Amino acid sequence: MVYEFAKYPDETLVVFSDIRKKDNGKEYIRVSFERPTEEGFDTVVFELPSYKIVEKEGNYSKEEIKEFRETVEKGAHLFFKYAREKIK
C-alpha cells in the first residue's frame, strides 16, 4: 500500500509505502515524488533508511531532487511512524 504525505504547488505528490522487509529482515520504506506530465509522470523514488534513489524517470531538476532528498532525510522518522500507524 501507499499513503499520501503531501502535495506540492506544482502538483508533485509525495507518497510513502507501508513498511516492507528485505530478505535479510531489515525494514524499509519507499518514498515517491511524482508529478504528472503530458507524457506520464516525473518520478523519483527514495528508499529509507538508506536514502538511495531506487527509481528516477522524467525531468526533475538537480535542485528539485536535492530538495526531495532533504525532505526524506528530515522526515524519515515520520515516514516510519506514519507507516506503523497505518498498519494498526
GUSEGU-498257 format. One record per residue: residue in one letter; x, y, z of N, C-alpha, C, O, CB in turn; residue number from 1. Coordinates in Angstrom, 1 decimal. Each point is the difference from the previous one (the first is absolute). Glycine has a CB too. Example, Ala and Ser with C-alpha at 12.3 -4.5 7.8 and 13.67 -1.06 7.14 Angstrom:
GUSEGU-498257
residu:A n.xx:13.2 n.yy:-5.7 n.zz:7.8 ca.xx:-0.9 ca.yy:1.2 ca.zz:0.0 c.xx:0.9 c.yy:1.2 c.zz:0.0 o.xx:1.0 o.yy:0.0 o.zz:0.7 cb.xx:-2.9 cb.yy:-1.2 cb.zz:0.5 num:1;
residu:S n.xx:1.5 n.yy:2.3 n.zz:-1.9 ca.xx:0.9 ca.yy:1.1 ca.zz:0.0 c.xx:-0.8 c.yy:1.1 c.zz:0.8 o.xx:0.5 o.yy:1.1 o.zz:0.1 cb.xx:0.7 cb.yy:-1.7 cb.zz:-2.3 num:2;
end
This chain:
GUSEGU-498257
residu:M n.xx:0.8 n.yy:-1.2 n.zz:0.0 ca.xx:-0.8 ca.yy:1.2 ca.zz:0.0 c.xx:0.9 c.yy:1.2 c.zz:0.0 o.xx:1.1 o.yy:0.0 o.zz:0.4 cb.xx:-2.9 cb.yy:-1.2 cb.zz:0.8 num:1;
residu:V n.xx:1.2 n.yy:2.3 n.zz:-1.7 ca.xx:0.7 ca.yy:1.3 ca.zz:0.1 c.xx:-1.0 c.yy:1.0 c.zz:0.6 o.xx:-1.2 o.yy:-0.1 o.zz:-0.1 cb.xx:2.6 cb.yy:-0.4 cb.zz:-1.9 num:2;
residu:Y n.xx:-0.8 n.yy:1.5 n.zz:2.7 ca.xx:-0.8 ca.yy:1.0 ca.zz:0.7 c.xx:0.5 c.yy:1.4 c.zz:-0.4 o.xx:1.2 o.yy:0.2 o.zz:-0.2 cb.xx:-1.5 cb.yy:-1.8 cb.zz:2.1 num:3;
residu:E n.xx:-0.7 n.yy:2.5 n.zz:-2.1 ca.xx:0.4 ca.yy:1.4 ca.zz:-0.4 c.xx:0.6 c.yy:0.7 c.zz:1.2 o.xx:-0.5 o.yy:-0.1 o.zz:1.1 cb.xx:-1.3 cb.yy:0.1 cb.zz:-2.8 num:4;
residu:F n.xx:2.9 n.yy:0.7 n.zz:1.4 ca.xx:0.6 ca.yy:0.8 ca.zz:1.1 c.xx:-0.2 c.yy:1.5 c.zz:-0.3 o.xx:-0.3 o.yy:0.8 o.zz:1.0 cb.xx:2.0 cb.yy:-2.6 cb.zz:-0.7 num:5;
residu:A n.xx:-1.5 n.yy:2.3 n.zz:-1.5 ca.xx:-0.1 ca.yy:1.4 ca.zz:-0.3 c.xx:-0.2 c.yy:0.2 c.zz:-1.5 o.xx:0.3 o.yy:-0.9 o.zz:-0.8 cb.xx:1.2 cb.yy:1.5 cb.zz:2.8 num:6;
residu:K n.xx:-1.9 n.yy:0.6 n.zz:-2.3 ca.xx:-0.1 ca.yy:0.4 ca.zz:-1.4 c.xx:0.6 c.yy:1.4 c.zz:-0.2 o.xx:-0.4 o.yy:0.9 o.zz:0.7 cb.xx:-1.7 cb.yy:-2.3 cb.zz:-1.0 num:7;
residu:Y n.xx:3.0 n.yy:1.5 n.zz:-0.6 ca.xx:0.7 ca.yy:1.3 ca.zz:-0.3 c.xx:-0.8 c.yy:0.8 c.zz:-0.9 o.xx:-0.9 o.yy:-0.5 o.zz:-0.7 cb.xx:3.1 cb.yy:-0.6 cb.zz:1.0 num:8;
residu:P n.xx:-1.9 n.yy:2.4 n.zz:-0.4 ca.xx:-0.8 ca.yy:0.9 ca.zz:-0.9 c.xx:0.1 c.yy:-0.3 c.zz:-1.4 o.xx:-0.9 o.yy:0.3 o.zz:-0.8 cb.xx:1.3 cb.yy:1.4 cb.zz:2.4 num:9;
residu:D n.xx:0.7 n.yy:-2.4 n.zz:-2.1 ca.xx:0.2 ca.yy:-0.4 ca.zz:-1.4 c.xx:-0.7 c.yy:-1.3 c.zz:-0.3 o.xx:0.2 o.yy:-0.6 o.zz:-1.0 cb.xx:2.0 cb.yy:1.8 cb.zz:1.0 num:10;
residu:E n.xx:-3.0 n.yy:-1.7 n.zz:1.0 ca.xx:-0.7 ca.yy:-1.3 ca.zz:-0.2 c.xx:0.8 c.yy:-1.2 c.zz:0.4 o.xx:-0.5 o.yy:-1.1 o.zz:-0.2 cb.xx:-0.9 cb.yy:2.2 cb.zz:-1.5 num:11;
residu:T n.xx:2.6 n.yy:-0.9 n.zz:2.1 ca.xx:0.8 ca.yy:-1.2 ca.zz:0.5 c.xx:-0.7 c.yy:-0.6 c.zz:1.2 o.xx:-0.2 o.yy:0.7 o.zz:1.0 cb.xx:2.4 cb.yy:0.3 cb.zz:-1.9 num:12;
residu:L n.xx:-2.4 n.yy:-2.3 n.zz:0.8 ca.xx:-0.6 ca.yy:-0.7 ca.zz:1.1 c.xx:1.0 c.yy:-0.8 c.zz:0.7 o.xx:0.8 o.yy:-0.7 o.zz:-0.6 cb.xx:-3.0 cb.yy:0.6 cb.zz:-0.6 num:13;
residu:V n.xx:2.2 n.yy:0.2 n.zz:2.5 ca.xx:1.0 ca.yy:-0.8 ca.zz:0.8 c.xx:-0.8 c.yy:-1.1 c.zz:0.7 o.xx:-0.9 o.yy:0.2 o.zz:0.8 cb.xx:2.4 cb.yy:1.8 cb.zz:-0.4 num:14;
residu:V n.xx:-1.1 n.yy:-3.2 n.zz:-0.7 ca.xx:-0.6 ca.yy:-1.2 ca.zz:0.6 c.xx:1.0 c.yy:-0.9 c.zz:0.6 o.xx:1.2 o.yy:0.0 o.zz:-0.4 cb.xx:-3.1 cb.yy:0.1 cb.zz:-1.2 num:15;
residu:F n.xx:1.5 n.yy:-0.9 n.zz:2.6 ca.xx:0.9 ca.yy:-0.9 ca.zz:0.7 c.xx:-0.6 c.yy:-1.4 c.zz:0.1 o.xx:-1.2 o.yy:-0.1 o.zz:0.1 cb.xx:2.3 cb.yy:2.0 cb.zz:1.2 num:16;
residu:S n.xx:-0.3 n.yy:-2.9 n.zz:-1.3 ca.xx:-0.5 ca.yy:-1.4 ca.zz:0.0 c.xx:-0.2 c.yy:-0.4 c.zz:1.4 o.xx:0.4 o.yy:0.6 o.zz:1.0 cb.xx:0.8 cb.yy:-1.1 cb.zz:-3.1 num:17;
residu:D n.xx:-1.8 n.yy:-0.7 n.zz:2.2 ca.xx:-0.1 ca.yy:-0.6 ca.zz:1.3 c.xx:1.5 c.yy:-0.6 c.zz:0.3 o.xx:0.8 o.yy:0.1 o.zz:-0.8 cb.xx:-3.3 cb.yy:-0.7 cb.zz:0.6 num:18;
residu:I n.xx:2.7 n.yy:0.2 n.zz:1.4 ca.xx:1.3 ca.yy:-0.6 ca.zz:0.4 c.xx:0.1 c.yy:-1.3 c.zz:-0.7 o.xx:-0.8 o.yy:-0.9 o.zz:0.1 cb.xx:0.9 cb.yy:2.1 cb.zz:2.1 num:19;
residu:R n.xx:1.1 n.yy:-1.4 n.zz:-2.8 ca.xx:0.3 ca.yy:-1.3 ca.zz:-0.7 c.xx:1.2 c.yy:-0.6 c.zz:0.6 o.xx:0.7 o.yy:0.7 o.zz:0.7 cb.xx:-1.8 cb.yy:0.2 cb.zz:-2.9 num:20;
residu:K n.xx:1.3 n.yy:-2.1 n.zz:1.9 ca.xx:1.2 ca.yy:-0.7 ca.zz:0.5 c.xx:0.8 c.yy:-0.6 c.zz:-1.1 o.xx:-0.5 o.yy:-0.6 o.zz:-0.9 cb.xx:-0.6 cb.yy:0.1 cb.zz:3.1 num:21;
residu:K n.xx:2.4 n.yy:0.7 n.zz:-2.1 ca.xx:1.0 ca.yy:-0.6 ca.zz:-1.0 c.xx:0.2 c.yy:-1.5 c.zz:0.4 o.xx:-0.5 o.yy:-0.4 o.zz:1.1 cb.xx:1.6 cb.yy:2.6 cb.zz:-1.5 num:22;
residu:D n.xx:-0.5 n.yy:-2.9 n.zz:-0.4 ca.xx:0.3 ca.yy:-1.4 ca.zz:0.2 c.xx:0.8 c.yy:-0.2 c.zz:1.4 o.xx:-0.2 o.yy:-1.0 o.zz:0.6 cb.xx:0.2 cb.yy:0.6 cb.zz:-3.1 num:23;
residu:N n.xx:0.8 n.yy:1.4 n.zz:2.8 ca.xx:0.8 ca.yy:-0.1 ca.zz:1.2 c.xx:-0.8 c.yy:0.4 c.zz:1.3 o.xx:0.5 o.yy:0.1 o.zz:1.1 cb.xx:1.5 cb.yy:0.3 cb.zz:-2.5 num:24;
residu:G n.xx:-3.3 n.yy:0.0 n.zz:1.2 ca.xx:-0.9 ca.yy:0.4 ca.zz:1.1 c.xx:0.1 c.yy:1.5 c.zz:0.3 o.xx:-0.8 o.yy:0.4 o.zz:0.9 cb.xx:1.2 cb.yy:-2.6 cb.zz:0.0 num:25;
residu:K n.xx:0.4 n.yy:3.0 n.zz:-1.5 ca.xx:0.1 ca.yy:1.4 ca.zz:0.2 c.xx:-1.3 c.yy:0.7 c.zz:-0.6 o.xx:-0.4 o.yy:-0.3 o.zz:-1.1 cb.xx:3.0 cb.yy:0.2 cb.zz:1.1 num:26;
residu:E n.xx:-3.1 n.yy:1.0 n.zz:0.8 ca.xx:-1.2 ca.yy:0.8 ca.zz:-0.4 c.xx:0.4 c.yy:1.1 c.zz:-0.9 o.xx:1.1 o.yy:0.6 o.zz:0.1 cb.xx:-2.3 cb.yy:-1.2 cb.zz:2.0 num:27;
residu:Y n.xx:0.4 n.yy:1.0 n.zz:-3.1 ca.xx:0.2 ca.yy:1.1 ca.zz:-0.8 c.xx:-1.4 c.yy:0.6 c.zz:-0.5 o.xx:-1.0 o.yy:-0.7 o.zz:0.1 cb.xx:3.3 cb.yy:-0.2 cb.zz:-0.8 num:28;
residu:I n.xx:-2.2 n.yy:2.1 n.zz:0.3 ca.xx:-1.2 ca.yy:0.7 ca.zz:-0.5 c.xx:0.5 c.yy:0.7 c.zz:-1.3 o.xx:1.1 o.yy:0.4 o.zz:-0.2 cb.xx:-2.2 cb.yy:0.0 cb.zz:2.5 num:29;
residu:R n.xx:0.2 n.yy:-0.3 n.zz:-3.3 ca.xx:0.2 ca.yy:0.8 ca.zz:-1.2 c.xx:-0.8 c.yy:1.3 c.zz:0.0 o.xx:-1.2 o.yy:-0.1 o.zz:0.3 cb.xx:1.7 cb.yy:-2.0 cb.zz:-1.6 num:30;
residu:V n.xx:0.2 n.yy:3.2 n.zz:1.0 ca.xx:-0.7 ca.yy:1.3 ca.zz:0.0 c.xx:0.1 c.yy:0.5 c.zz:-1.5 o.xx:1.1 o.yy:0.1 o.zz:-0.5 cb.xx:-0.5 cb.yy:0.4 cb.zz:3.0 num:31;
residu:S n.xx:-1.7 n.yy:-0.3 n.zz:-3.1 ca.xx:-0.1 ca.yy:0.4 ca.zz:-1.4 c.xx:-0.4 c.yy:1.5 c.zz:-0.2 o.xx:-0.9 o.yy:0.4 o.zz:0.7 cb.xx:0.4 cb.yy:-2.8 cb.zz:-1.2 num:32;
residu:F n.xx:1.1 n.yy:3.0 n.zz:-0.4 ca.xx:-0.4 ca.yy:1.4 ca.zz:-0.4 c.xx:-0.4 c.yy:-0.2 c.zz:-1.5 o.xx:0.8 o.yy:-0.4 o.zz:-0.8 cb.xx:0.8 cb.yy:1.6 cb.zz:2.5 num:33;
residu:E n.xx:-2.8 n.yy:-0.8 n.zz:-2.0 ca.xx:-0.6 ca.yy:-0.2 ca.zz:-1.3 c.xx:-0.7 c.yy:1.2 c.zz:-0.5 o.xx:-0.9 o.yy:0.5 o.zz:0.7 cb.xx:0.7 cb.yy:-3.0 cb.zz:-0.3 num:34;
residu:R n.xx:0.5 n.yy:3.0 n.zz:-1.6 ca.xx:-0.7 ca.yy:1.2 ca.zz:-0.5 c.xx:-0.5 c.yy:-0.4 c.zz:-1.4 o.xx:0.7 o.yy:-0.6 o.zz:-0.8 cb.xx:0.8 cb.yy:2.2 cb.zz:2.0 num:35;
residu:P n.xx:-2.8 n.yy:-1.4 n.zz:-1.4 ca.xx:-0.6 ca.yy:-0.3 ca.zz:-1.3 c.xx:0.6 c.yy:0.9 c.zz:-1.1 o.xx:0.2 o.yy:1.2 o.zz:0.2 cb.xx:-2.3 cb.yy:-2.0 cb.zz:0.9 num:36;
residu:T n.xx:2.3 n.yy:0.1 n.zz:-2.3 ca.xx:0.4 ca.yy:0.8 ca.zz:-1.2 c.xx:-0.9 c.yy:-0.5 c.zz:-1.1 o.xx:-0.8 o.yy:-0.9 o.zz:0.1 cb.xx:3.2 cb.yy:1.1 cb.zz:0.7 num:37;
residu:E n.xx:-2.2 n.yy:0.4 n.zz:-2.0 ca.xx:-0.8 ca.yy:-0.4 ca.zz:-1.2 c.xx:0.4 c.yy:-1.4 c.zz:-0.4 o.xx:-0.8 o.yy:-0.7 o.zz:-0.6 cb.xx:0.7 cb.yy:3.1 cb.zz:-0.1 num:38;
residu:E n.xx:1.3 n.yy:-2.8 n.zz:1.0 ca.xx:0.5 ca.yy:-1.3 ca.zz:-0.4 c.xx:-0.2 c.yy:-1.1 c.zz:1.1 o.xx:0.3 o.yy:-1.2 o.zz:-0.3 cb.xx:1.3 cb.yy:2.3 cb.zz:-1.2 num:39;
residu:G n.xx:-2.0 n.yy:-0.7 n.zz:2.7 ca.xx:-0.1 ca.yy:-1.0 ca.zz:1.1 c.xx:0.3 c.yy:0.7 c.zz:1.3 o.xx:-0.8 o.yy:0.8 o.zz:0.5 cb.xx:1.4 cb.yy:-2.7 cb.zz:-2.1 num:40;
residu:F n.xx:0.6 n.yy:1.6 n.zz:2.2 ca.xx:0.4 ca.yy:0.5 ca.zz:1.2 c.xx:1.5 c.yy:0.2 c.zz:0.1 o.xx:0.7 o.yy:-0.7 o.zz:-0.6 cb.xx:-2.7 cb.yy:-0.4 cb.zz:1.7 num:41;
residu:D n.xx:2.4 n.yy:2.2 n.zz:-0.4 ca.xx:1.3 ca.yy:0.1 ca.zz:0.5 c.xx:0.0 c.yy:-0.7 c.zz:1.3 o.xx:-0.9 o.yy:0.2 o.zz:0.9 cb.xx:1.4 cb.yy:2.1 cb.zz:-2.1 num:42;
residu:T n.xx:0.5 n.yy:-3.2 n.zz:1.5 ca.xx:0.0 ca.yy:-0.8 ca.zz:1.2 c.xx:1.4 c.yy:-0.1 c.zz:0.6 o.xx:1.0 o.yy:-0.2 o.zz:-0.8 cb.xx:-2.9 cb.yy:-1.1 cb.zz:-0.2 num:43;
residu:V n.xx:2.0 n.yy:1.4 n.zz:2.3 ca.xx:1.2 ca.yy:-0.3 ca.zz:0.7 c.xx:-0.5 c.yy:-0.8 c.zz:1.3 o.xx:-0.9 o.yy:0.4 o.zz:0.7 cb.xx:2.2 cb.yy:1.7 cb.zz:-1.5 num:44;
residu:V n.xx:-0.6 n.yy:-3.3 n.zz:1.0 ca.xx:-0.4 ca.yy:-0.8 ca.zz:1.1 c.xx:1.3 c.yy:-0.3 c.zz:0.8 o.xx:1.0 o.yy:-0.4 o.zz:-0.5 cb.xx:-2.9 cb.yy:-0.7 cb.zz:-0.8 num:45;
residu:F n.xx:1.7 n.yy:1.5 n.zz:2.6 ca.xx:1.1 ca.yy:-0.3 ca.zz:1.0 c.xx:-0.4 c.yy:-1.2 c.zz:0.9 o.xx:-1.1 o.yy:-0.3 o.zz:0.2 cb.xx:1.7 cb.yy:2.8 cb.zz:-0.2 num:46;
residu:E n.xx:0.5 n.yy:-3.2 n.zz:0.4 ca.xx:-0.2 ca.yy:-1.1 ca.zz:0.9 c.xx:0.6 c.yy:0.4 c.zz:1.4 o.xx:1.1 o.yy:0.5 o.zz:0.1 cb.xx:-1.1 cb.yy:-2.2 cb.zz:-2.0 num:47;
residu:L n.xx:-0.8 n.yy:1.6 n.zz:2.9 ca.xx:0.4 ca.yy:0.3 ca.zz:1.4 c.xx:0.3 c.yy:-1.3 c.zz:0.7 o.xx:-0.8 o.yy:-1.0 o.zz:-0.2 cb.xx:-0.5 cb.yy:3.1 cb.zz:0.2 num:48;
residu:P n.xx:2.3 n.yy:-2.3 n.zz:0.8 ca.xx:0.8 ca.yy:1.1 ca.zz:0.6 c.xx:1.2 c.yy:0.3 c.zz:-0.8 o.xx:0.8 o.yy:0.9 o.zz:0.5 cb.xx:-1.7 cb.yy:-1.5 cb.zz:1.7 num:49;
residu:S n.xx:1.2 n.yy:0.0 n.zz:-3.3 ca.xx:1.2 ca.yy:0.3 ca.zz:-0.8 c.xx:0.1 c.yy:1.3 c.zz:-0.7 o.xx:1.0 o.yy:0.6 o.zz:-0.2 cb.xx:-0.8 cb.yy:-3.0 cb.zz:-0.1 num:50;
residu:Y n.xx:-1.4 n.yy:3.0 n.zz:0.0 ca.xx:-0.2 ca.yy:1.3 ca.zz:-0.7 c.xx:0.5 c.yy:-0.2 c.zz:-1.5 o.xx:0.2 o.yy:1.0 o.zz:-0.6 cb.xx:0.1 cb.yy:0.3 cb.zz:2.8 num:51;
residu:K n.xx:-0.1 n.yy:-2.5 n.zz:-2.6 ca.xx:0.4 ca.yy:-0.2 ca.zz:-1.4 c.xx:-1.2 c.yy:0.3 c.zz:-1.0 o.xx:-1.2 o.yy:-0.3 o.zz:0.4 cb.xx:2.9 cb.yy:-1.4 cb.zz:0.3 num:52;
residu:I n.xx:-1.4 n.yy:2.2 n.zz:-1.8 ca.xx:-1.0 ca.yy:0.2 ca.zz:-1.1 c.xx:0.0 c.yy:-1.4 c.zz:-0.7 o.xx:1.0 o.yy:-0.5 o.zz:-0.5 cb.xx:-0.6 cb.yy:3.0 cb.zz:0.2 num:53;
residu:V n.xx:-1.6 n.yy:-3.1 n.zz:0.3 ca.xx:-0.2 ca.yy:-1.3 ca.zz:-0.6 c.xx:-0.7 c.yy:0.0 c.zz:-1.3 o.xx:-0.1 o.yy:-0.9 o.zz:-0.7 cb.xx:0.1 cb.yy:0.0 cb.zz:3.0 num:54;
residu:E n.xx:-0.6 n.yy:2.1 n.zz:-2.6 ca.xx:-0.6 ca.yy:0.2 ca.zz:-1.3 c.xx:0.0 c.yy:1.5 c.zz:-0.3 o.xx:-0.2 o.yy:0.8 o.zz:0.9 cb.xx:-1.3 cb.yy:-2.9 cb.zz:-0.6 num:55;
residu:K n.xx:1.8 n.yy:2.4 n.zz:-1.6 ca.xx:0.0 ca.yy:1.4 ca.zz:-0.4 c.xx:-0.4 c.yy:0.0 c.zz:-1.5 o.xx:0.6 o.yy:-0.6 o.zz:-0.8 cb.xx:1.2 cb.yy:1.3 cb.zz:2.5 num:56;
residu:E n.xx:-2.9 n.yy:0.1 n.zz:-2.0 ca.xx:-0.5 ca.yy:0.1 ca.zz:-1.3 c.xx:-0.5 c.yy:1.4 c.zz:-0.2 o.xx:-0.7 o.yy:0.5 o.zz:0.8 cb.xx:0.2 cb.yy:-3.0 cb.zz:-1.0 num:57;
residu:G n.xx:0.7 n.yy:3.0 n.zz:-1.0 ca.xx:-0.6 ca.yy:1.3 ca.zz:-0.3 c.xx:1.0 c.yy:1.2 c.zz:0.2 o.xx:1.2 o.yy:-0.2 o.zz:-0.2 cb.xx:-3.4 cb.yy:-0.7 cb.zz:0.9 num:58;
residu:N n.xx:1.6 n.yy:2.1 n.zz:-0.4 ca.xx:0.8 ca.yy:1.2 ca.zz:-0.1 c.xx:0.1 c.yy:0.8 c.zz:1.3 o.xx:0.0 o.yy:1.2 o.zz:-0.1 cb.xx:-0.7 cb.yy:-1.2 cb.zz:-2.2 num:59;
residu:Y n.xx:0.8 n.yy:-0.6 n.zz:3.4 ca.xx:0.3 ca.yy:0.7 ca.zz:1.2 c.xx:1.4 c.yy:0.6 c.zz:-0.1 o.xx:0.9 o.yy:-0.7 o.zz:-0.4 cb.xx:-2.5 cb.yy:-0.7 cb.zz:1.8 num:60;
residu:S n.xx:1.7 n.yy:2.6 n.zz:-0.9 ca.xx:1.4 ca.yy:0.7 ca.zz:-0.1 c.xx:0.8 c.yy:-0.6 c.zz:1.2 o.xx:-0.5 o.yy:-0.5 o.zz:1.0 cb.xx:-0.5 cb.yy:2.6 cb.zz:-2.1 num:61;
residu:K n.xx:2.3 n.yy:-1.8 n.zz:1.0 ca.xx:0.9 ca.yy:-0.4 ca.zz:1.1 c.xx:-0.4 c.yy:0.7 c.zz:1.3 o.xx:0.1 o.yy:-0.5 o.zz:1.1 cb.xx:1.8 cb.yy:0.2 cb.zz:-2.7 num:62;
residu:E n.xx:-2.3 n.yy:1.6 n.zz:1.5 ca.xx:-0.4 ca.yy:0.7 ca.zz:1.2 c.xx:-1.3 c.yy:-0.6 c.zz:0.6 o.xx:-0.1 o.yy:0.0 o.zz:1.2 cb.xx:1.1 cb.yy:2.1 cb.zz:-2.2 num:63;
residu:E n.xx:-2.0 n.yy:-2.5 n.zz:0.2 ca.xx:-1.2 ca.yy:-0.6 ca.zz:0.5 c.xx:0.4 c.yy:-1.3 c.zz:0.7 o.xx:-0.6 o.yy:-0.3 o.zz:1.1 cb.xx:-0.8 cb.yy:1.3 cb.zz:-3.0 num:64;
residu:I n.xx:2.2 n.yy:-1.8 n.zz:1.3 ca.xx:0.4 ca.yy:-1.3 ca.zz:0.6 c.xx:0.8 c.yy:0.3 c.zz:1.3 o.xx:-0.2 o.yy:-0.8 o.zz:1.0 cb.xx:0.3 cb.yy:-0.3 cb.zz:-3.2 num:65;
residu:K n.xx:0.7 n.yy:2.1 n.zz:2.3 ca.xx:0.7 ca.yy:0.4 ca.zz:1.2 c.xx:-1.1 c.yy:0.3 c.zz:1.1 o.xx:0.1 o.yy:-0.4 o.zz:1.2 cb.xx:1.9 cb.yy:1.3 cb.zz:-2.5 num:66;
residu:E n.xx:-3.0 n.yy:-0.1 n.zz:0.9 ca.xx:-1.1 ca.yy:0.3 ca.zz:1.0 c.xx:-0.7 c.yy:-1.2 c.zz:0.4 o.xx:-0.4 o.yy:-0.1 o.zz:1.2 cb.xx:0.2 cb.yy:2.3 cb.zz:-2.3 num:67;
residu:F n.xx:-0.1 n.yy:-3.1 n.zz:0.2 ca.xx:-0.7 ca.yy:-1.2 ca.zz:0.4 c.xx:0.8 c.yy:-0.9 c.zz:1.0 o.xx:-0.5 o.yy:-0.5 o.zz:0.9 cb.xx:-0.6 cb.yy:0.5 cb.zz:-3.2 num:68;
residu:R n.xx:2.4 n.yy:-0.1 n.zz:2.0 ca.xx:0.9 ca.yy:-0.7 ca.zz:0.9 c.xx:0.0 c.yy:0.6 c.zz:1.4 o.xx:0.0 o.yy:-0.7 o.zz:1.0 cb.xx:1.5 cb.yy:0.1 cb.zz:-3.0 num:69;
residu:E n.xx:-1.5 n.yy:1.9 n.zz:2.1 ca.xx:0.0 ca.yy:0.7 ca.zz:1.3 c.xx:-1.3 c.yy:-0.3 c.zz:0.7 o.xx:-0.1 o.yy:-0.3 o.zz:1.2 cb.xx:1.5 cb.yy:2.1 cb.zz:-2.1 num:70;
residu:T n.xx:-2.5 n.yy:-1.8 n.zz:0.1 ca.xx:-1.3 ca.yy:-0.4 ca.zz:0.6 c.xx:0.0 c.yy:-1.4 c.zz:0.6 o.xx:-0.5 o.yy:-0.2 o.zz:1.1 cb.xx:-0.6 cb.yy:1.8 cb.zz:-2.7 num:71;
residu:V n.xx:1.6 n.yy:-2.5 n.zz:0.8 ca.xx:0.1 ca.yy:-1.4 ca.zz:0.4 c.xx:0.9 c.yy:-0.2 c.zz:1.3 o.xx:-0.4 o.yy:-0.7 o.zz:0.9 cb.xx:0.0 cb.yy:0.0 cb.zz:-3.3 num:72;
residu:E n.xx:1.5 n.yy:1.4 n.zz:2.3 ca.xx:1.0 ca.yy:-0.1 ca.zz:1.2 c.xx:-0.6 c.yy:0.6 c.zz:1.2 o.xx:0.1 o.yy:-0.6 o.zz:1.1 cb.xx:1.8 cb.yy:0.6 cb.zz:-2.7 num:73;
residu:K n.xx:-2.5 n.yy:1.1 n.zz:1.5 ca.xx:-0.6 ca.yy:0.7 ca.zz:1.2 c.xx:-1.2 c.yy:-0.7 c.zz:0.5 o.xx:-0.3 o.yy:0.0 o.zz:1.2 cb.xx:1.2 cb.yy:2.1 cb.zz:-2.0 num:74;
residu:G n.xx:-1.7 n.yy:-2.8 n.zz:-0.1 ca.xx:-1.2 ca.yy:-0.6 ca.zz:0.4 c.xx:0.0 c.yy:-1.5 c.zz:0.1 o.xx:-1.1 o.yy:-0.6 o.zz:0.2 cb.xx:0.0 cb.yy:2.5 cb.zz:-1.3 num:75;
residu:A n.xx:2.3 n.yy:-2.5 n.zz:1.1 ca.xx:0.0 ca.yy:-1.5 ca.zz:0.0 c.xx:-0.7 c.yy:-0.5 c.zz:1.2 o.xx:-0.8 o.yy:-1.0 o.zz:-0.1 cb.xx:3.0 cb.yy:1.1 cb.zz:-1.1 num:76;
residu:H n.xx:-2.0 n.yy:0.4 n.zz:2.4 ca.xx:-0.7 ca.yy:-0.5 ca.zz:1.2 c.xx:-1.5 c.yy:0.1 c.zz:-0.1 o.xx:-0.7 o.yy:-0.9 o.zz:0.5 cb.xx:2.7 cb.yy:1.6 cb.zz:0.8 num:77;
residu:L n.xx:-2.5 n.yy:0.3 n.zz:-2.0 ca.xx:-1.4 ca.yy:0.2 ca.zz:-0.2 c.xx:-0.6 c.yy:-1.0 c.zz:-1.0 o.xx:-1.1 o.yy:-0.6 o.zz:0.2 cb.xx:1.3 cb.yy:3.0 cb.zz:0.3 num:78;
residu:F n.xx:0.6 n.yy:-2.7 n.zz:-1.6 ca.xx:-0.5 ca.yy:-1.0 ca.zz:-0.9 c.xx:-0.1 c.yy:-1.4 c.zz:0.7 o.xx:-1.0 o.yy:-0.7 o.zz:-0.2 cb.xx:2.1 cb.yy:2.0 cb.zz:-1.7 num:79;
residu:F n.xx:-0.1 n.yy:-1.6 n.zz:2.7 ca.xx:-0.1 ca.yy:-1.3 ca.zz:0.7 c.xx:-1.2 c.yy:0.0 c.zz:1.0 o.xx:-0.7 o.yy:-1.0 o.zz:0.2 cb.xx:3.2 cb.yy:0.7 cb.zz:-0.5 num:80;
residu:K n.xx:-2.6 n.yy:1.4 n.zz:1.0 ca.xx:-1.1 ca.yy:0.1 ca.zz:1.0 c.xx:-1.3 c.yy:-0.1 c.zz:-0.6 o.xx:-0.9 o.yy:-0.8 o.zz:0.4 cb.xx:2.3 cb.yy:2.3 cb.zz:1.0 num:81;
residu:Y n.xx:-1.7 n.yy:-0.8 n.zz:-2.5 ca.xx:-1.3 ca.yy:0.0 ca.zz:-0.7 c.xx:-0.2 c.yy:-1.4 c.zz:-0.6 o.xx:-1.2 o.yy:-0.4 o.zz:0.0 cb.xx:1.4 cb.yy:2.9 cb.zz:-0.4 num:82;
residu:A n.xx:0.8 n.yy:-3.1 n.zz:-0.1 ca.xx:-0.2 ca.yy:-1.3 ca.zz:-0.6 c.xx:-0.4 c.yy:-1.0 c.zz:1.0 o.xx:-0.8 o.yy:-0.9 o.zz:-0.2 cb.xx:2.5 cb.yy:1.4 cb.zz:-1.5 num:83;
residu:R n.xx:-1.1 n.yy:-0.4 n.zz:2.9 ca.xx:-0.3 ca.yy:-0.9 ca.zz:1.1 c.xx:-1.5 c.yy:0.2 c.zz:0.5 o.xx:-0.7 o.yy:-0.9 o.zz:0.2 cb.xx:3.1 cb.yy:0.9 cb.zz:0.5 num:84;
residu:E n.xx:-2.8 n.yy:1.3 n.zz:-0.7 ca.xx:-1.3 ca.yy:0.3 ca.zz:0.4 c.xx:-1.1 c.yy:-0.5 c.zz:-1.0 o.xx:-1.1 o.yy:-0.4 o.zz:0.4 cb.xx:2.0 cb.yy:2.4 cb.zz:0.9 num:85;
residu:K n.xx:-0.5 n.yy:-1.9 n.zz:-2.5 ca.xx:-1.0 ca.yy:-0.5 ca.zz:-1.1 c.xx:-0.2 c.yy:-1.5 c.zz:0.1 o.xx:-1.0 o.yy:-0.5 o.zz:-0.4 cb.xx:1.8 cb.yy:2.4 cb.zz:-1.1 num:86;
residu:I n.xx:0.2 n.yy:-2.6 n.zz:1.9 ca.xx:-0.1 ca.yy:-1.5 ca.zz:0.1 c.xx:-0.9 c.yy:-0.4 c.zz:1.1 o.xx:-0.7 o.yy:-1.0 o.zz:-0.2 cb.xx:3.0 cb.yy:0.8 cb.zz:-0.7 num:87;
residu:K n.xx:-2.4 n.yy:0.9 n.zz:2.0 ca.xx:-0.8 ca.yy:-0.4 ca.zz:1.1 c.xx:-1.5 c.yy:0.1 c.zz:-0.3 o.xx:-0.8 o.yy:-0.3 o.zz:0.9 cb.xx:2.6 cb.yy:1.1 cb.zz:0.6 num:88;
end
